[in-house]
């Protein structure tokens, strides 16, 4: 609500674990408390199973404006759990997750990705996500290896290319520290 107070037009929840959210009423109660003033709202899940993701998303579809699949998290917990940026090379799985949400939810599905080592692979993945039914794509301009001590500059050129080729909106994410970066 603090970001809304200062003019945020859309907000995302923290990344929620889809299996825990689908299975645990306590986890849902602790981690998702919607209110009418917090709209538009995108609920962000990490996932690696389409059916479990759908079960989790059905719990929020009446209290949000979109469901986002986080395919950008580079943290060790994501590696251990096999989600986030550690799914980026599993295009078929990503497509199945996007498609099942697109076909079964009342709200749009969006995705957040990081760049793959190859710009062509990143562009291919973006096109596959769009073709599967995503309504919006957020691109973090770094690879999963660029985190913590190995943070490098963002690759804005690939994001520009993706934006130019896509029919859906593309949001730039990451490496924005000041207004000059925004420009």
N, C-alpha and C positions, 0 to 999 in steps of 0.2 A: 504494500500500500504506500510505502514511502516513495517508491519510484513513480507510482501513479500521481502522487502529490506534486511531483516535479515534472510532470508532462509525458511520462511513458505512454505510448499509444497502444502497445501490446506487451504482455508479460508472459514469461515461461515459468513453469514450476521448476524446482530443482529436479534433477534426474531421479526418477522413481524406478525401483526394481520391479519389473513386470510380474515375475513369479510371486514375489512376496505380496505385491499389491493384489494379485488375483486370488491368492490363497488366504491372506490374513486380514480379517476385519480390524484387528488392532493396528497393523501396519497402515492400512488405509486411513483409519481415524487419526493416527499420529501425524501422517504425512500429507494429508489432503483435506483442507478445510476451506471449501470455496465460499465466496460471498458475492452478492450481486454487484458490488462496486469493483470487483476485481475482474473486469471484462474489457476487451477481449483477452482471453486466457488460453494459452497452449499448454497442455499437459505433456511432459516429456518423459518417455520411458526408455530404459535400456532393456533389451530383449535378445533372445536367440532362438525363440520358438514361436512360430506364427500363431498357433492356437492359444498359447498362454498369453501372448501379447493381446490378442483379441479379447480374452476374458478380462484382462486388466482394464483395457480401454472401455469396455462396456460399462464399467463402474463409474466412469467419468464423463461419458459422452453427453449427458444431460446438463453438466455443470462446467462445460468448457466450449471453446470455439474451434479447436483443432487438437489432434493428437500427433505428437512428434516422436519419431524414432531417433534416439541418439546413437549415431554411428561415428561419433567423434571423440568420445572419451578415451584418452591414452593412458589412463592410470593403471597401476598394477592390479587393482581390484577388477578392472574391466578385462585385463588379460586372464586373470585367474577364473573369472566368471564367463569368459568367452562372449563378450558383448562389446559395445562401443566400437572404437576404431579397429578392434581385432576381428571384426566381421567384414571389413572393407573389401577383402579379396573374395568374399563369398557372395558374389552377385546374385546367384540363384536364390539363396536364402533371403537376401535383402528384398528381392523382387516379390517373393512369396509373402513376406511380412507386410510390405506396402499394399500388395493386392488384397490380402485378406481384410485389412482395415478399410481400404477403399470400398470394397464390396459389401461390408457389413456394418459400418458405422454411419451415424447421422451427420457426423462432422468430418471435415477434410483431414487428410493425413499429410504430414510434412516430414522431412528428414533433415538431419544435420550430419554432414560428412567432414572428414579431413581429406587433404590431398593424398593421392597415392604417389609412389616415387616417380611414376611416368605420367606426364600430362595427358597423354592419349588414354591411358587407363582411367584416369580421373574423369575425363570427358565422357568416356564410354559408360562409366558407372552413373554419372549424372543423367545421361540419356536413358539408361535402364530404369532408374528411379522415376523419372518423369513418365516413361511409357507404362510403368506399373500402376500409375494413378496418383502420384504425389501432386499436391497442389502448390507446393512451395519447397524450395531447397535452400538450406543454409550451408555455406561452405567456409570452413576454417582454412585459411590459406597456408597451413603447415601440414607436414606429415605427422604421423603418430610418434615418430622418433624425436620430433621437436617438442620436447616438454621439459619442464624443470630446468636442469643444468644445460640442456642442449638446445635451448630456444634459439631459433634462427629467424631471419626475416620472413614475413608472409609472402606467398607467391600470389600477388594481386593479378598478374598477367593471366594465370589460368582461370581465376574467378571471372575476369573480364571476358575471357573466351567462352566460359560456361554461360554467363549471362547473355552474351550475344547469340548463342545457339539455342538457348532454351525458350520454350513458350510459357513457362511458369515463372513467377517471381523468384529471384535469387538474392539472398541476403549474405553480405560479407560478414564474417565473424573472426574475431581474434586479431591481435597485433594492432589494436587501435588504442593508443594511449592519450592522444590529445587531438585538438581540432585539426591540426595539419594532417594527421593520419586520416581523419574523416574525409577531408578534401581529396 
